[in-house]
Structure formats: structure tokens, C-alpha cells
């Protein structure tokens, strides 16, 4: 049996990445593509500006695009690649009509009764689904994944929490695809770095506290952690790179950090899960986006340059594929976990 899945915002960059990753998925089969009103009724393959791979997959190329109306869709799961301002209304409408919504949008991430999930980090937060359905009187529910920059960062922070992590400072070098399509104008980014991404630093400084927090049966108690971020756009197509500076309650050694990174285990039996969640490189000039972004089919985070930083600190560089692990792949992995946990 395959579960039917539909995609909200199917023509955008993340929507296209959903389609690419779902083309041969063993559990999920695309049953509907939804887009803005002006595209409803048009054929997907002839209407979309396809940019994520060489071709539009055959399984969707002749699909007629549907309205974002839960009464017009036949699906077990709805993946959302909508802009946040649109997602707030549309995702709630689908959830209230009984759909399971796996959302990449930021609209509901920090709502107290909406799970914000990275499966290897906080799968127990899925228990918030029962609270959400009770609070909102919905037959369905919404589960979100974090911001792309947050995901790369938090996957590396999770194993460090056991070592007494207290303070995190991070500077990002973020790929152009994170701005969507057509994204940043070429004359703005060529021969340039843009040291500001609207709203990004707020997300990176708040979302980790929820992700690394604990569920008390009714709500998430945020982690006792300080996160400070500075986010920058650089002329790289895919792959967010982050320079991380971590402080601990006690002295830590580099070997302890490496062992912690390598201890983070994937979720077994999920098709999108990588064999290794964190890959540690010992070369002095790694990770690099061009060389490392596709590690684990784009679902692994690659870490290198792990060094002491004072008595109680370490510093390292982390890199992950922002539209795979940081967006569409994250939502798909969440949906797989929901199937495994029998929420779908």
C-alpha cells in the first residue's frame, strides 16, 4: 500500500524539490498538485519553470493543478511548501478538514501546540498532536519542520546537550536557493556577500530552544540554552555552511565532541533517513558545499574543523543541503516518522 500525498505550493523551488524526492518513494505516491488560483486547471509540466533537475518527473508532468481547497483533494498527507503568509490560513483549513499536514512553512512552527520536529532530535514532540487536536477541535493536524539554517545547526547541537552545552554563537553562509526562485538578483550577489537575511536570525535564535526542549505532557518546556546568530547570503547555489562556537558548563575535549557527533543515530526503517546523521571530516578544508552537500543523499550534516576554543569551548564548521535536509527532505522524513508512529 502507498499513501496518497498532495503538495501545496507545487510550482516553487521547495515544491519542486518535494516532487523530485517523491518520484520513486516506496511509501508515498503523489495524487495532487496545488498552486495559486491563476494556475488552477493548467497542466503542471507545461506551466512550471522547472529548475531543480534535468526534467519534470513523468508521474506529474501531465497532472492538472488543483485549487488549494481541501474539498478538491484526495490525499492522506499534504506537504506544504507555501509562503508563511499564505500557509497560516491554508494549512489550518486542511487540518480542520481532517488532513495530516507536513509543513515546511514557518507560520505555525512556534505555536505552543504544534510540533516542530527533527526526527533524530525530538521525535517525542509528536505527542503534541493530541494536544493540538483537542485545543483546536481539528480532525487532522499540522507537524512542522524548522528553518533550513536551524536544522543544520540543531542536528549538531543535539548530541552536545549531554556534555552540558550552555551558549551557542553561529555565523551562517547561506546558499542562494534558500531565497527561492528567482531569488537574489544576480547583480546583487555576484562578487558579493549580503550580510542580512530578513527574519532569519530570529528563527535561528528561537527555534532551537523549542526543538531541544522537553515535552511535559501538555507543552514544550524550552531548553536552557542561549543562541546568537548572524546570517549571510553567499554566491553558492545549494548548501548552507555554518561556523559554530559552543560553550559548555565544564571543560570539554575535541575527542568528546567527535564521539558525541558520531553517536547521533538515524531513525531506523525510514526511507529518507541517511545511514549517518552527522559525518565528521578530518580534512582541514572541509566541509565544502560543492563537495559535501549531497552526503547521505542530501540528508546528512557534514562537520569539520573541530577545535578547542578556550577552556570550556569548541568551534566547528557544519554544512547541510538546505533544500533537501533543510526543507522538502525534512518534511518527508517527518511524514515517514508519522507513518511509523501510526499517526497516519
N, C-alpha and C positions, 0 to 999 in steps of 0.2 A: 504494500500500500504506500502511495505517495500522498503527502499533504499538499493541498492546493494553496498557492501563495499569490498574492497580488502586490503590486508596487505602487505606492503613492509618489508622485513626482518622478515618473519613469524616464523623462527625457533629459534630466540634468545629469551632471557628471557622476554623482553618487548613485542616482537611479540607474544609469548605465552600468556602473560597477556592480550593482546588485544583479542585473541581468547577466553580465559576464560570469560572475561567480556561481550563479544558479543554473547555468546552461546544462550542466551534466550532474546536478546534485542528486545523490542517491535517495534523499528523503523528500525533497521539495520539487514541485512542478509549477511553473508559472501559469496561472489561469486568467490573469487580468493585469492590464497596464493602465494606470490612471494619470491624467495630466490636466493642465489648465483647460478652462472652458473652450478656448479658441482652438484646441487640438482635438476635442472630443469628436469621435466619428472618423477621424483620419487614420490612415494606415501607418503603423509605427515606423517600419523600415524606410518609408519614403518621406517621413516628416522629421525624423530626428537627425540632428547633427552629430553623428556617431564619432566619438573621439577616443574611446578607451582601449580599443583593439583594432585589428585589421578589418573586421567585418561585423555586421549586425547578426547575432545568432539566428539561425533558421527558425528556431522554435518561437520567436517573437516577431520576426520581420513582417509577417502578414497580419499581425493582430490589429484589430480596430481598437483605438484608445477609448477608454471609458470615462464617464464623469466621476468626480470624487464624491460618490453617493453610495452609502452602504446598501441601499436597496437594489443597486445595479451590479453588485459584485458577488461572485461565488468563490469564496476562499476560506481556508481555515486560519491563515495567518496573513496579516497585512504588514508589509515592510514600508516604513515611511522615510523618504528622502526629501521631505518638504522643507522649505524655509521655515524658520521658527515662527514668524508672524502668521503664517498660514496654518501651520501644524496645530496650534493651540485649539482652534475650532474643529478642524477636520479630524484629527486623531481622537478627540473626545467624542465626536459624533459616531465614529466607527466603534469605539469601545462601548458606548452606550447601547449600540445595536448588536452586541454580542461578539464582536471580533476581538481576536488577540492581535494587538498592535506592537510590533517590534520597531522602535523608533530610533533613528539616528539624529533627530532634531533636538534642539536644546529646550524646547518650550516647557516640557514637564520634568526635566532632569532633577531639579532641586525641590520639587513638590514633596512634602513630607510623607505622602502615602504612595508615591510612585517609585518602584525600584530603579536604581541606577546601578547597572551590573557590568562587571567584567568577570566571566565565569571562573577564571583561575584565582580571582581576588576575593570575591564576596558573593558566591552563589547563594548563600543562606539568606541574602536580602530579598530573594524571590518570595519569601514568606510574606512580604508586604502586599502581595497580590490580594490576599484575603481581606486585609485591612482596607485596601483601595476599593474593592468591590462593595464592601459594606458601607464605607463612607460615602461613596458616590452613587450607590444604587445602580451600578452598571452590571450588565450580564457578561460583558467582556472586560478587558483590562489592557493597560499600557505598561510595557517594560522598555526602558531607555538604555542606550549605551552612552558613554561620556564623549566629550570633545576629543578630537583626534590627538591633540597635544597631551591632554590629560592621560589618555590611555597609555601612551608610551611611557610617560613618567610614572604612573601609578603601578604598572606592572613591575617596574624596577624597585619601587618603594615597598611593595607588599612584603617581600622576604626580609627587608631591612627592619621592619617594625619589631621583629623578635629580638633585635640587637639593641633596642632602646632608642630608635630614631626620634628626634625631637624637632629639628629645624631643617627645612629644605629651601635652597635657593636654586633657581633654574633659569637659564637663558636659552631660548629656542632659536633655531634657524629653520624656518618653515617653508615647505615646498609650495610652488605656485598652484598646484592642483587643489590645495586646501582652500583657495579662494573661489573655487568653482570655475565654470566656463561662461564667458570668455575670460573672466578673472582679472588679473592685474594688467593694465595696458603695457605693451612692450616697451614703449619709450620711458615708462616709469621704473621698470625693473631691470632693463638691460644696463650692464655696467653699474649696478646699484644694489643697495640693500635698503629696505624700508623698515625703520625701527619701530613700527606701530601697526598693530592689527586690532581693529575695533572690537572691544568686548572680550578679547582672547585672554588677557591676563586675569580678569575677574573669574572666568571659568576655571582656569588652571589653578587659581588660588583657593577656590571654594569646593569644586567637585571632589578633589582627593579626600577632603575631610569626611564627606558622606561615604565615599567608596571604602575607605579604610576604617569606618566606624563599625559599631556593633548593633545588631537588632535586638531590642528588648522585649519583643512580643507585640508591640504597638507602633514603635517608631525607631528610627536610626539615631543612635547616640554618636555624635560626630567624634572623630579621632582627635586626641590631644596632640595636635601637630601644627606647626607654623610653616606655611608655604608662601614663598615670594617668587614672582615670575616676571621676566622681561621677554617679550615675544617679538620676533623679527621675521620679515619675509625676505627670502633669498632666491636667486635665479636657479633653482633646482626644480625639475618637473614633479617628481614624486619622492617622498621620504623626508620625514621631519627628524632633524638632529637636535639633541638637547644636551647642553653642558650642565651637569647637576653637581651641586655642592651640598653634602649632607652632614649634619652634626648629630652626635649621639650623647646619651647620658654618661657614657663611660668610654674609655679608650677602646678603639677597635683596630684590627689589623686588616690589611688587604686580603689575606687568605680567608679571613672570616667573611668578608664581603663577597668574594668569588664563590665560596661554598654556599652562601645564602642565595645568591642569584641562581646557581645551578640546582638548588633544592626545590625551586618552584615547579610543580608538576602540572602537566596538561590534564584536562578533563578527559578521561578515557571514553572511547567509543563515540566521540562526536566527529563527524566527517571533516569539519573545517578546522579542528584542533591541530596545532603543529606538534611534531614529535618533541620539540624543545621550546619552551615558552621564552626563555632567555638564553641567548647564545653569547658566550663570552669570547671575545677575540683578544689574543695577546700580542698581535702586531701593533707597533707604536702609532700607526697612522689609520687605524680602523676604530669604529665603523665609518663607512662612507656610503652615502645614498646610492650611488651608481653600482657599487659592488655588493651592498648588503640589504637593500630594501626588499628583495624577493625571497629572503631567507624564510624557510618554513611556508612557502607559497604566499609570502607576504604577511603571515600571521605571527612570526617570531619577532621579538625585540632583540636587537644586537647591541651589546655593551662592550666598551673598551676603554683604554686609558685610565684604568682604576688606580688611584694614587692616594696616599695619605695627604691630609690637609689639616695640619696641626695635630694636637694630641687626640682630640675627640672627633675628628672629621675625616671624611673621604671625599674625593671628587672623581667623577667619571663622565663618559660621553655615552649617551643612549640614542638609538636610531630605530624608527619603525616606519612601515608603509602607511601613510596617512589615509589613503582611500580604501585600503584593504583592512588591516588590523584597526585602523583608526576610524573606520566608517562602515561601509557595507559588510565587510567580513565580521565586524564586531556584532552587528545586528543579527547576522545569520547564525553566528555562534551562540548568541543569546537564545534564538529561536530553537536551535538544536538542544540546548540545555533545558528549555521549557518542555520539549517533547520528552526528553529523558526523565524529567521530573513529573511527567504526566499532568502538566498544566494545560496541555493541548490534546 
